[in-house]
Amino acid sequence: MVREAIAGWEPPMPPTDLIFDDGEPLETNRHRNAMNVLINSINQAYSDRNDFFAGGNMFIYYSSAQARNRDFRGPDFFVVLNIDGSYPRQGWVVWEENGRYPDVIVELMSPSTAQIDTGAKKDLYEQVFRTRDYFVFNPFDPDSLQGWSLDAADRYQPLTPNEQGWLWSETLGLWLGTWSGTLYRETAVWLRFYNETGNLVPLPEEAAGQQGLQQGAMRQLLRLLTTRFGTVTPEVELLLQALDVNQLEDLVEVALSVDSLEQFASHLS
């Protein structure tokens, strides 16, 4: 039966008095650092893009009832792609984002949250959010990484790890895997991103350090080439700029062994 429209009736508006901070910190300092590692890494990986948003420990509002009840605390880390990423958000409000939900979510588990993270939250992200890739990891358990990806029927299927134990996110075009080292003055096994060829995605501060090393190695090699062969052509300089520190250092021996700049350039192709 078709219901007649009621004169003067308008659909209820979404609430506007949204809370974006519940005052609850992450479980431990390592959980907080692990979240920051993921946010800073994805920002570095996508540094040439402005069509994404990455957030952590932020409320996601997806329905009026849920907003009124204050019954959901946001994921520890999430990414939304193909949106306007040119401005910051206090939280993610689905009805203000053209109905967009996170494309990738990572929950940083603890013994007290593991059952919810792999149960009720996983169901929510699969059935309501339709989040394409979902991962969980306990920062205190190096072997805890798990992941799922939506199949053609919009059901989560477990992701199979590679030989290193990493999980591939088709959505991000990146691997998620563990890395041992010291970050933020804490030595631990951290969840990090790796690119398609298996190289670690650096944090911004790591990238800055690598750039400094690369520039130093470049200057050293150019001085050697200039001393031996005179002026270095712009074409050779351009090829050298695309190389990393290790490749530049390997070329020092080449520069010492060849008889001309042309011979040296042949090793760059």
N, C-alpha and C positions, 0 to 999 in steps of 0.2 A: 504494500500500500504506500502510495506517495503522500508524504506529509506536506500540508500547506505551510508556507512561510508565515511566521508570526510577525505581525507588523511591529516595527521598532526593535526587533531582536537583533543583536549583534553577537558574534562569537566572543567568548571571553578572551581578554588579552593576556599574553604571558606576563608573569610577574616582573616587576622592574627593580624591586628591592633585593637584588641578589647579593649574597655574601661570597667573597672571594678568598677569605682567609679564616680557617677554623681554629687557628692558634695551635694546631697540633703539628709538632715537628716530625720529621722522618725518624724511624726507629733508632738509628745510631748515626754517628758522624760519618761512618763509612758508607752508609746508605745515602746520605746527603752528597758525599763526594762522588759516589758512583753515578748518581743522577746527573751531577754537573759534568762529569766526564762524557756522558752520552750527549747531553745538550751541546756542549762546546765542540765535541767531535763532529756532530752532524752539521753544525753551523760552519765548521771548517771545510768539511767535505763538499758542502753546497755554497761555498763562499762566493761563487760567481752567479748565484741564483737569487731571485727575490720572489719566488712563487711558492713558498712553503712557510710553515710555522712549526717550531719545535718548542715544547713546554714540558714542565715537570712539576709534580706535586701541586697541580692546579685543578680547581673544580671544573668539571664538564657538566653543563646543564643541558639536558636533552628533552625534558618534558615539564610542563607546568606543575604537575602533581609532584614530581621528584624535586623540583625547585622549592615548592612550598613546604615539603616535608624535610628538606635539608638531609636527605637520606643517602647521599652519595659523595664520596671523597675521590678526587681525581686520580688518574693513573700517575705512577712515578715518573714516566717518560712517555711522550707521544709525539707523533709527527702527522701533520696534515699537509698534503701536497696539492698543487694546482689551485692555490688561493692567493690573495693579496697579502704578501708577507712584509709589506713595507711599514707596518705600524705594530706596536706592542699590544698585547692583551693582558688583562688581569686574570682572565679565565677564558674558557671556551664555551660560548653560548650558541648552541646549534641553530636556534631559530634566528640568530643574528648573523649566521654564517652561511646562509642559503641552504640550510639543511645538511651541511657537511659535518661528518664525524671523523675521528682520527683514522688515518690509513694504517698506521703502525703504532702499537702500544708495547711497552716493556714494563712489567711489574718487578720490583726488587723485593724478593720474598724474605721472610723471616719464619722461624718455626711457628709463630703465632698467626701468620697471615697465609701460609702456604696452602692450606685447605681452601680458603676463600679465593686466592689468586688462581688456583687451578680448577676451581669449581664454579661458584656463583659468578665471579667476575669473568671467567672464560665464557660462560654461557651468555652473559650480558654483551660482551664484545662480539660474540658470534651472531647472536640472534637479534639484537637491537641495534648495536653500532655497525654491524657488518664490517668490522675492522679487518682488513685483508691479512695482516701478519700480526701475530701475538706471541710475545716471548716472556718467559719468567726466568729469574736468576736470583740466587741468594748470594750476596757479596761475601758471605763467610763460608760458602761451600763451592769450591771451584768446579765441581762436577754436577752442578744443579741446573745448568742451562737446558731449557726446553723451548720448543717453538711449534706453532701451528699456522697454517695458511688456509684461507678459504678455497674450497674447490668449486666446480661449476654449479653445484647445488647449494652454494653458500653454507657449507658445513666445514668445520675445521678438520684438517687432516694434519697429523704430526709431520714435522720436517725431519728429514734424515741428515744427520751431521756428516761432514766430510772427514778425512783422515785426521785432521787436527781437532775435530770436535766442534767445528764452527757450523753455524746455521745460516743458510742463504736467505736474504730478504729480497725477493723479486721486486717488491714494491719500491724499495730504496735503491736497489742495484748495489747492495753492499752485503758483506758477511758480518755476522755477529759472532764474536769469539772471545776467549779469555786471553789475557796478557798479564805477565808477572812483572812487577816493577814498583817504583816509588812515585806516587803522585800525591800532591798536597801534604807532603811530609809523612805519608803513611805507605809502608810497603805491604802490598797485598796482591791478590789475583783480581784484576779488574775486567769488567765487560767492556770491550772495545769494538770499534768498527774496522773492517778491512775492506780494501777495494776489490774489484773483480779479479785482479791478478794476484791478490794475497798480500799486498802491502798495507801496513798499518796506517790508518787515517790518523794524522797527528792532531794533537790539541793545538790551539792557536799559538801558545807559547813554544811548543815543540817545533811548529812550522817556522816560527820566527828564528829559532836557533839553527834549524837546518838551512834556512835561507842565508844566514850569516856565514855558516860553514861553506855553503856552495859558492858564495861570492868570494870568500877568501881563497878557496881552491882555484876558482876561475882567474883571479888576479895573479896567483902564483904561476899558473900555466901560461897565461898571456905574456908575462914577463920573460919566461923561458923561451917561448916562441919568438918574441921580439928580439931577444938577445941572439938567437941562433939564425933567424931568417929575415930579420927586419920587420917591416910593417905586416901586421896580420889583417887579412881582408875582412870586410864586414860579413861576408858569407860564412867564414869560419867562426867568427865570434857568435853569430846567430845560432849555428849548430852547437857550439859549446854551451850556450845559455840553456839549452834544453836538457842538459845532462845533470845527473845528481853528483854528490860529493865523491862517491866511490868511483864513478866512471871518470870523473875529472882527474882523480889521483892516479888511476890506471894509465891515463894518457900521458903522464909525465915521462914514463919509461919510453913510450912511443916517440915523444918529442925529442928525447935524447938519442934515439937509435936511427931515426930517418935522416935523409940527406937534404930534404927540401920541404917547404910548406905544402906543396902539392902532394907529396907522399904522405905527409901527416893528415891532410884533408881526406885522403882516400880511406883512412881508418874510421872516419866519421860517418860514412854512408852505409 
